[in-house]
Amino acid sequence: MQAQDIERLIEERLPGARAVVRGADGVHFEAVVISTAFAGHSLLQQHRLVYGALGDRLEREAIHALALKTYTPDAWQRQQSSDSRDDQNL
């Protein structure tokens, strides 16, 4: 499975989601997922929503690792603002 396939599955099956997935070896991936569906959910619940969107593909496609960072749109904006301020302090 390729990173683009994982992005597509997440975005198709998790309403309003935007996913960016990276991984060069086909079995280890990192994903940033932004979705309004995460509002009011704990981090664990957010990750379960993403895994639910992928269904059994994680096992069938022999994906060994998927590191997730999940954000609501508001949390993502705050994160980006914080990163900008940190870069200016370097």
FISE-819938 format. One record per residue (C-alpha): residue number from 1; residue in three letters; x, y, z. Coordinates in steps of 0.02 Angstrom, whole numbers, plus 50000, padded with zeros to 5 digits. Layout:
// FISE-819938
+-----+------+-------+-------+-------+
|  nr | rest |     x |     y |     z |
+-----+------+-------+-------+-------+
| NUM |  ALA |     X |     Y |     Z |
...
+-----+------+-------+-------+-------+
***
This chain:
// FISE-819938
+-----+------+-------+-------+-------+
|  nr | rest |     x |     y |     z |
+-----+------+-------+-------+-------+
|   1 |  MET | 50000 | 50000 | 50000 |
|   2 |  GLN | 50060 | 50173 | 49957 |
|   3 |  ALA | 50044 | 50333 | 50059 |
|   4 |  GLN | 49922 | 50404 | 49930 |
|   5 |  ASP | 49808 | 50252 | 49954 |
|   6 |  ILE | 49801 | 50282 | 50141 |
|   7 |  GLU | 49764 | 50467 | 50115 |
|   8 |  ARG | 49623 | 50425 | 49994 |
|   9 |  LEU | 49544 | 50297 | 50111 |
|  10 |  ILE | 49547 | 50417 | 50259 |
|  11 |  GLU | 49477 | 50562 | 50159 |
|  12 |  GLU | 49341 | 50456 | 50078 |
|  13 |  ARG | 49284 | 50370 | 50237 |
|  14 |  LEU | 49305 | 50507 | 50368 |
|  15 |  PRO | 49188 | 50651 | 50322 |
|  16 |  GLY | 49274 | 50818 | 50299 |
|  17 |  ALA | 49448 | 50747 | 50332 |
|  18 |  ARG | 49610 | 50807 | 50256 |
|  19 |  ALA | 49755 | 50684 | 50269 |
|  20 |  VAL | 49939 | 50698 | 50230 |
|  21 |  VAL | 50029 | 50531 | 50238 |
|  22 |  ARG | 50214 | 50499 | 50217 |
|  23 |  GLY | 50307 | 50335 | 50206 |
|  24 |  ALA | 50438 | 50274 | 50086 |
|  25 |  ASP | 50453 | 50089 | 50125 |
|  26 |  GLY | 50271 | 50035 | 50104 |
|  27 |  VAL | 50250 | 49969 | 50282 |
|  28 |  HIS | 50292 | 50116 | 50399 |
|  29 |  PHE | 50191 | 50276 | 50383 |
|  30 |  GLU | 50163 | 50443 | 50470 |
|  31 |  ALA | 49997 | 50533 | 50449 |
|  32 |  VAL | 49928 | 50703 | 50496 |
|  33 |  VAL | 49739 | 50702 | 50490 |
|  34 |  ILE | 49630 | 50857 | 50511 |
|  35 |  SER | 49443 | 50833 | 50531 |
|  36 |  THR | 49291 | 50915 | 50608 |
|  37 |  ALA | 49239 | 50738 | 50659 |
|  38 |  PHE | 49371 | 50745 | 50796 |
|  39 |  ALA | 49284 | 50885 | 50891 |
|  40 |  GLY | 49238 | 50832 | 51067 |
|  41 |  HIS | 49334 | 50668 | 51056 |
|  42 |  SER | 49486 | 50614 | 51155 |
|  43 |  LEU | 49649 | 50579 | 51065 |
|  44 |  LEU | 49617 | 50392 | 51079 |
|  45 |  GLN | 49443 | 50413 | 51004 |
|  46 |  GLN | 49514 | 50518 | 50862 |
|  47 |  HIS | 49641 | 50383 | 50821 |
|  48 |  ARG | 49505 | 50251 | 50825 |
|  49 |  LEU | 49405 | 50352 | 50699 |
|  50 |  VAL | 49555 | 50351 | 50581 |
|  51 |  TYR | 49587 | 50165 | 50606 |
|  52 |  GLY | 49401 | 50135 | 50577 |
|  53 |  ALA | 49414 | 50228 | 50412 |
|  54 |  LEU | 49554 | 50112 | 50359 |
|  55 |  GLY | 49458 | 49958 | 50412 |
|  56 |  ASP | 49550 | 49794 | 50396 |
|  57 |  ARG | 49666 | 49863 | 50263 |
|  58 |  LEU | 49800 | 49891 | 50396 |
|  59 |  GLU | 49812 | 49704 | 50425 |
|  60 |  ARG | 49778 | 49645 | 50247 |
|  61 |  GLU | 49906 | 49763 | 50173 |
|  62 |  ALA | 50039 | 49718 | 50303 |
|  63 |  ILE | 50059 | 49896 | 50368 |
|  64 |  HIS | 50175 | 49879 | 50517 |
|  65 |  ALA | 50163 | 50055 | 50586 |
|  66 |  LEU | 50052 | 50207 | 50567 |
|  67 |  ALA | 50104 | 50355 | 50674 |
|  68 |  LEU | 49956 | 50473 | 50689 |
|  69 |  LYS | 49939 | 50656 | 50730 |
|  70 |  THR | 49757 | 50708 | 50732 |
|  71 |  TYR | 49686 | 50884 | 50743 |
|  72 |  THR | 49521 | 50975 | 50731 |
|  73 |  PRO | 49532 | 51121 | 50608 |
|  74 |  ASP | 49546 | 51244 | 50754 |
|  75 |  ALA | 49683 | 51143 | 50839 |
|  76 |  TRP | 49776 | 51132 | 50673 |
|  77 |  GLN | 49769 | 51322 | 50654 |
|  78 |  ARG | 49838 | 51345 | 50830 |
|  79 |  GLN | 49976 | 51218 | 50794 |
|  80 |  GLN | 50026 | 51310 | 50635 |
|  81 |  SER | 50027 | 51477 | 50725 |
|  82 |  SER | 50134 | 51404 | 50863 |
|  83 |  ASP | 50256 | 51330 | 50738 |
|  84 |  SER | 50272 | 51499 | 50652 |
|  85 |  ARG | 50313 | 51586 | 50816 |
|  86 |  ASP | 50440 | 51450 | 50859 |
|  87 |  ASP | 50526 | 51471 | 50690 |
|  88 |  GLN | 50541 | 51658 | 50717 |
|  89 |  ASN | 50630 | 51628 | 50882 |
|  90 |  LEU | 50769 | 51523 | 50803 |
+-----+------+-------+-------+-------+
***
